[in-house]
């Protein structure tokens, strides 16, 4: 696993098709919003990527992701307050 950390959301969206995208003439359309600390996606897209039905454990995994997102949001809010 790579230790690469992203500062901008790497979500491409459902309309992006890697098979037909013209990489040489168009920039890759990443979301670009600030990522959740230690993740590759912003809060909104982190949930989308790990939404219900995309995991083996279904609803249990979704609840874990929701809990993790809430904790990450709380940590970012604390960091923002401390940096003011």
C-alpha positions as CSV (number, residue, x, y, z in Angstrom):
1,X,0.0,0.0,0.0
2,X,1.2,3.5,-0.8
3,X,1.9,6.3,1.7
4,X,0.7,8.9,-0.8
5,X,-1.7,11.4,0.8
6,X,-4.0,13.7,-1.2
7,X,-5.0,17.2,-0.3
8,X,-7.8,17.3,-2.9
9,X,-10.6,14.8,-3.4
10,X,-9.8,12.1,-6.0
11,X,-13.4,11.2,-6.8
12,X,-14.1,11.0,-10.5
13,X,-17.8,10.5,-10.5
14,X,-20.1,8.1,-12.4
15,X,-19.9,10.0,-15.7
16,X,-16.1,9.4,-16.0
17,X,-15.3,6.4,-18.1
18,X,-11.6,5.4,-18.0
19,X,-12.0,3.4,-21.2
20,X,-13.0,6.4,-23.4
21,X,-11.4,9.4,-21.6
22,X,-9.0,11.5,-23.7
23,X,-6.1,11.8,-21.2
24,X,-3.9,13.6,-23.7
25,X,-6.3,16.4,-24.5
26,X,-8.4,16.8,-21.3
27,X,-7.5,17.1,-17.7
28,X,-8.8,14.4,-15.4
29,X,-12.0,15.8,-13.7
30,X,-11.3,15.1,-10.0
31,X,-13.7,16.6,-7.5
32,X,-10.9,18.8,-6.0
33,X,-12.5,19.6,-2.6
34,X,-10.4,19.2,0.6
35,X,-10.0,15.6,1.6
36,X,-10.8,13.9,4.9
37,X,-7.5,13.6,6.9
38,X,-5.7,10.5,5.7
39,X,-8.2,9.7,3.0
40,X,-8.4,10.3,-0.8
41,X,-11.9,11.7,-0.8
42,X,-13.8,14.7,0.7
43,X,-16.6,14.0,3.2
44,X,-19.4,13.7,0.7
45,X,-17.5,11.4,-1.7
46,X,-16.0,9.2,1.0
47,X,-19.6,8.3,1.9
48,X,-20.5,7.8,-1.8
49,X,-17.5,5.5,-2.4
50,X,-18.3,3.3,0.6
51,X,-22.1,3.5,0.4
52,X,-24.5,0.7,1.2
53,X,-24.3,-2.1,-1.3
54,X,-20.7,-1.5,-2.2
55,X,-19.3,-3.7,0.6
56,X,-19.6,-7.4,1.5
57,X,-21.1,-6.6,5.0
58,X,-23.7,-4.1,3.7
59,X,-25.4,-2.1,6.4
60,X,-23.0,-2.9,9.2
61,X,-20.1,-1.6,7.0
62,X,-22.2,1.5,6.1
63,X,-22.7,2.3,9.8
64,X,-19.0,1.9,10.4
65,X,-18.3,4.3,7.6
66,X,-20.8,6.8,8.9
67,X,-19.3,6.6,12.3
68,X,-15.8,7.1,10.9
69,X,-16.9,10.1,8.8
70,X,-18.5,11.7,11.9
71,X,-15.3,11.2,13.9
72,X,-13.2,12.6,11.1
73,X,-15.4,15.7,10.7
74,X,-15.2,16.2,14.5
75,X,-11.4,16.0,14.3
76,X,-11.2,18.5,11.4
77,X,-13.5,20.9,13.3
78,X,-11.3,20.7,16.3
79,X,-8.2,21.3,14.1
80,X,-9.8,24.3,12.5
81,X,-10.7,25.9,15.9
82,X,-7.2,25.3,17.1
83,X,-5.7,26.9,14.0
84,X,-7.8,30.1,14.3
